[in-house]
Amino acid sequence: MRLFALILFSNLALRTFVNWPLSSAISTPDSISYRPSLPGPQTFPYEGFVPLPQLSAIDLLGNSLRPWLINAIMQSLRSDYVIMYFNIFFGSLAWTLLILSIAKLFQTKLFKLLASTTIFVFSLTVYVYSWDKFILSEPIVNNFFIIFVSLVLYRSQMTVSFSADALIYTFWAAISISRPVIGLLLTPLLFINERSFNRKLLYKLLLVLTMCLYVFVINKNSSDKWLEFMGTPREGLSFAHLSSSEFAYRDDFISFAERNEAPLCLFSNQNSDLSPWFLARTYKTSCPTGVTWLKEEFGSKFLGFVIEPSNLQTFVFGKSSLAMSGVDFRGFYPYEIYRSIPMNNSITSLLWKNDRALYLFKFIFYILVILSYIFINKTRSSKAMIGILILSFLGSIMQTTIMPLDYQRLGLPGSFIFNLFLPIFVLLFLETRLKSIMLSNK
C-alpha cells in the first residue's frame, strides 16, 4: 500500500508539473457534445440549430450524439477545471496500476525497478499526459484502457478471482460503449484465464454477449441521432473523407463504391471546396438514397473490401505507423499556454519514434516475440501480453482506418502498448537469460 501511494503521488506531482500552467482547460468544437456549456473563446461560436442540451444529451439507449458514459462522467463534474483535474488524477491512477501489474511479471528487484521506471517515464511522455487538459473523451477512454490492461495482466497471474473478473468486465464494457471497435476486439481477453467450460463460464458468456448486443443497439441509435442532428449518419463522414481529394487513394475507393452501387449523389460534390465534414452534412437533404445505402450496406461491404489482401496495405497498414506514432493535439491550439520541456520532448521522440525503418523493426520484433511465446514460453502471463498487444493494435488501426488523419487520436490505446511493450519484452528476455546463465554456472 505504501508503494502504491508513493508511485501514485509521485506520478501525480510530475503530471501536474508537466501540465502546468493549469489556468484553463482546452475546450474544442467537439466539447459541447460532451457537456452543455458553451465552447471557450478559442473555438468558433456555436451556430448550429440544435439546442446545446440536446447535443450533450445522455441516453442509456444511445439516442444521443455521444455514448452516454463519457457525457455522464463529464456532466457529474462541476466545471471544465474539475474535468481537467479529474483527468490528471485518473491518469496517474491508471498508470500506477499498470506499473504495479507489470512489475509483478518480474522476479528480481532490479528488473522490477527497471520495468517500473520505464513505464513511469513513458506515462509522462507528451503523447500521454498532454490529453489531460482536453475536454474530450480521449483522456478518459485512454485511462479506461490502461486500467483494463492492468487488470488483465494482474488476473493472468491468479487462478480464480471473482472481483478481478468483475472489474475487468466493467472496464471492458466502458471501453466498448465509448470505442466500440477497440472494445469489442478486446473481448477475447475476458476469457484468457478460463481453463474449462462450466456454469460460471456460461454465465460470463451470456453477460458478454448481452453487452455486445447492447453496444450494437446504442451505436445504431446514435447513428440515427447523427442523421437527425448533423445531416449524416456516422458512416457519411467516413465516406465523404474517403471520396475527397485529400485522401491519397480516392480513386480506389470510388471504384469500390461504384462497383457496390453507391448512389451517384454521394459523389456529386466530391470536387467542391467543401471539407469532408461539411460535405457529409449535406447528405440528408441532397442524397436520401445515399443515406439509406450508407446505413444498410456501406459498413459490411467496405469491411470486406479493406480485408482483401490487395487492399490491406493501402487502407489499413499504410496508416498504421501514423496511428502508432502518437499525436500532440495541442498543436491544433497554438494560442494555448503550455510548458515545453526539452528533455521530455527528447524522451518522447525516443520512445514513440516510428519512422519507416524503426516501425518495421518493431513489427518484426513483435512477430518474433509472438512466435517465441507461442512455441517456447507458454505461460498465462505471456498469453495475456500477446493478446493485449495484438488485439489493441488491430483495434486501433481499424478504429482509424476510415477516419481522417486528424482522428488518428482514436488509435491511442493501441499505440501505448505498441511503443511501451518493446522495452518490457526486452527486460523480460534479459531477466530470463540472466537467470538461466546463473543456474548453469551453479
N, C-alpha and C positions, 0 to 999 in steps of 0.2 A: 504493500500500500504506500509506503514511503517512497519507493522507487517510482511508482505511478505518479504520485503528486509532484515529485521532483522533475520528471520529464514533462509533465503537463504544464507546470508553471514556468519552466524554462522555455518551452516552446511558445507559450502564450506571451511571455515577455518579449521574446525576439520577434514573434509575429506582429505584435503591436509596434515594435521598433521599426521593422521594415515597411509597415503600412503607414507610418507617420508621414504627414500630419493627418489626424482623424477629424479634421474640421468639417468634412462633409462626405456623405456617401455619393456614389456616382449613379445618378438616375439616367436611364436611357429611354428612347421612344417606346421600347417594349415594357418598361417598368409599370406603366399604367394598366397593363393587363394582369398584373400580379397584386397590386394594391391600388385603391381608388384615388389616392392623392394625385394632384397634378404633377406632370413631369417638371424637373428642375429647370433653371434658366439655361442650361447648356443644350436643351433639346428644343425642337420646333414646337410651337404652341399646338395644342390638340385642336384639330379642325374637323374631326370626324363627326358623324351624325349619331353614333351610338352613345347613349348616356354612359358616363365614366363608370358608375357602379356595375353596369352590365358587362363592361369589358373585363372587369376583375371578379366577376361573379363566382361563387363557389357552389358547385352542384355535384353531389355524390354519384350521379348517373352520367356525368360528363356533358351535360347541357350547358357548356361554358367554353370560352376560348381556350382556357388553360386547364390542365389537370388540377383537380381541387386541392391536392395535398400541399403543394408549394404555396398556393394562394392562402390556404388556411394558416400555414405557419407564419407567413409574412403579415397577414392581417391580424394575427394574435399579438404581434409585437407593435408597440405604440407609435413608432416613427421609423424613418429611414436610418437614423442614427442607431437606434436599438437593433435594427436588422443587421447593420454593419458590425456592431459589437457582437451580436449573436454569431455571425459568420466567422469572426475571428476566434471566438471561444470554441465553436463547434469544429472548426478546422483543427485547432490544437488538440482537442479531444480525440478526433478521428485518427490523426497521425500518431498520437501517443499510443493508442490501441494497436495500431499496425506495428509500431516499433516493438512493443511487448510481445505480440503474437509471433513475429518473425524471429525475435531473439530466442524464443523457445525452441526454434528449429536447430539451434546450435548447442553443442555440448560443452565447449570450453569458454571460459570467461573472456579470453582475448577475442575470440571470433564473435561472441555475443556483443562485445563492446564495439568492434569494427562494424558489424551489421547495424547496430543501433545508431551509431554515429552517421553512417551513410544515409539511413532513412531520415534521421533528424535533419541533416543538411539538405537532403532532397526536398523535404517538406517546406523548406524556407526558400526554395528557388522561385524565381519570378513567375513562372507559369503556374505555380501552385498558389502562392499567397496573394497574388495581385487581384484575384477574383473576390476577395473578402469584402471589398468596398462597393461592389456592384449590386444593384437591386435587380437581380436576375435569378433564374433558377439554378444556374451553374454552380455557385458555391455550395448550395445545399445538396444538390444531387451528387456532386463530386464527393462530398463528405459522407453521404449515404453509402456510396460505393466503397470508399476506403474502410468504413466500419464493417460493411458486408464482407470484404476480403479478409479483414482481421478476424472476424468471427469464423469464417470458413477454415482459415488456417488453424485457428485455436481448436475448432471442432475436429479437425483431421488428426489431432494428437490425443483424442479421447475416444473411449469406447461408446458410452451412452451418456447423453446429456439432453434432457428434455428442454431445459431453459436455454441452452445454446441453440438448439434446433428452432425454438420459438423465436428467438432474436434474429437468427439468420433468415427465417421466413418473413419476419416483419420488415427487415431492411430490403430484402429481395422484392417484396410487394411494393415498398416505397419507390424503389428504382423503376420497377415495371410500370407503375402508374405514371411516373414522371418522364421516363425514357423507355418506352415500350420495346423498342428494338433491342437495346442493350440488355434490359431487364429480362426479357423472355429468352434471350440467348444464354443468359447465366443460369437458367433453370436447372440444367444437369448438376450444377454444384450443390443443389439442395440434397442430392442423393449420393454424394460422393463417398459417404461412410456406411452406406447400407450394405449389409452382407447377405441378407436372406429376405425372402418375401414373407411378410407376416401381417397381422391385422394392423399394427402400428404403421407399417409402410403403406398399406391400402388407404388408411385414413389420410396419410400425408399426400398420397397421390390425388385423392379426391379434393383435398384442400388446394393443392397446386393447380389442378385443372379448373376448379371454380374461379380462382384468381385470374388465370389466363383468359377465361371466358369473360370475366368482369372487365379486364383490361381491353379486350376486343370491343366490348359494348361501349365503354366510355370513350374510346377513341373514335368509334363510328359516330357517336352522338356529338362529339366535339368537332368532328369534320363538318357535320351538318351546321353547327353553330358558326364555323368559319364561313361557310357559304352564305349564311344569313347576314352576318355582320360585315364580312370582308369581301364579299362578292366572288369568292372562290373557295372550293374545298382545299384541304391541305395539299392534296395531290397537284392542284393547279399551280402552286408556287414552284414545285419541282419541275413540272412540265414547262412552265414559262422560262425557267432558268436553263434547262437542258436544250431548249429550242432557240435560245437567244444567241446573238452574235458574240457574246462574251464567253461562251462555252466552246472550248477548243475542238470538241468532237460533235459539234452541232449537226453536221451532215449525216453522220452515222445515226444519231438519234432521230432525226427527221425521217430518214429512210425506215427505221424501225416503226415509227408512228404511222407512216403511210401504209406499210405492209399490214399493220394491225387495224386499219380502217379508222384511224382517228379523224374526227370531223375536221374539214378544212378550215373552219372558222377559228380553230385553235392556233393556226399559223398566220392568220390574216394580217396581224400587226407585228410579225416577228422581225421585220426590218425597220420598225419605227424607233424613235428615240426614247420610248418609254423603257424604264428599267423593268426587269422581270417581275419585281414585286408589284409595280403598278399595272403592268400588262395583265398579270393574273387576276387582278381585281376587276377587270372588265369582262371576265368570262361569264358571269351570271347573267348579265344583260345582253352581251353580244354573241354568246355561244352556248345557249342552254343544252343543245345536243352534245356539245363538247363536255359540259359539266357531268352529264349522265355517263359518258364514256370514261371520264376520269375517275368517277366514283366506283363504277362497276367493273372496269376492265384494265385500267392503266396499271394498277399495283401489281397484279398477278402476272400480266404479260411482260411488264418491264423487268420483274424479278427473273422470269425465265430467260429474258434477253441477256441480262448482265451476267448470269452464271454460265452462259455458254463460254467455252474455253477461249474463243477468239475475242470475246468482249471483256473478259475478266481484267486483263491488264489495262485496257483503255478506261473502263468505267469504275473499276474497283481499286486494284492495286496501284494504278497510276497515281491516285490521290492519297494512297495510304501513308506515304512518307510525310506528306503535309499534315495529315491527321495525327501522326505520331510526334510531330515536332513542336507541339505546344503553341500557345498564342497569348501574347500580352495585349489584352483588349483595351488597355489604357491608351494604346496608340491611336484609337479612334476618337479619343477625348483629350487632345493635346493641351487644352487650357486647364485641365485638372492638375493640381499641385500634388506631386508625389515624390518620394525620396528615391534617388538613384544611387545604388551602392556598387561601385566598380567591381569589388571582389565578388559580390553576389552575382553580378552580371556575368563575370567570367566563369563562375561555378555553374551557373545556369547553362551557359553556352557549352560547357564541357559535358554536363550530364544529359543535355537534351539535344545535342548535335545529331542531325540526321541527314547529312548530305548523301549523295548517291552511294559513295563508297562505304561510308560508315553504316548507312541503313542496310546495305547489302550484307555487310559483315555481321550486324546484329541479327539479321534474318537467318543467315547460315548458322550462326552461333546457337540460336534458339532451336533450329532444326536438329542440330547435333545434341543439344541438351535433351530435347524431347525423345530422341532415339535412345539416348543413354538411359534415361529414366524408365523407358518402356522395357528395354531388354536387360538392364543391369540392376538398377536401384528402384525396385518396385515397392515403395513404401506409401502409406496413406497420405503422408505429408507431401511427397513428391507428386502424387496424383492430383492433390489439391492445387499445388503451384502450377503444374502444367495445365490443368483445367482452367484456372484463373487466367493464365497467360493467353491461351488460345481463344477462349470464349470472349474475353474482354477485347482482344484485338479484333476479332471478327465483328463483334457488336459495334465497336467504334467506327470501323471503316464502313460497315453497312449503314450506320446512322448518318454518316456524312456523304455517302455515295451520291445521293440525288439532291444534295443541298449546295447552294453557292459557296464559294471559298470562304467567305466571312463567317460561315456557320461551321467551320472546322472545329470550333469550340465544343460542339456536341460530341466530338470524339475524345475529349479529355480523359474520361475514365480509363480507356484502354491505353492511352499514351502514358499515363502514370506508371502502369505496370510494365509496359514495353521498355521504358527507359530506366526504371528502378530495378527490375528483376535481374538485369545483366550483372551488375556488381554483386548482388545477393547470391546468384548461382555460382559466380566465381569464388566467393568466400566459402560457400558450402563445399565446392570441389576441393579448395585448398585445405580446409579442415579435414576432410575425408582422407586426402592424400597424406597429410602430416600424421594423422592418426595411424594409418596403415604402415607408414615408414617407421614410426616409433614402435609399433608392435613387432615389426620384422626385425628390429635391432635388439629386441629383448632376448 
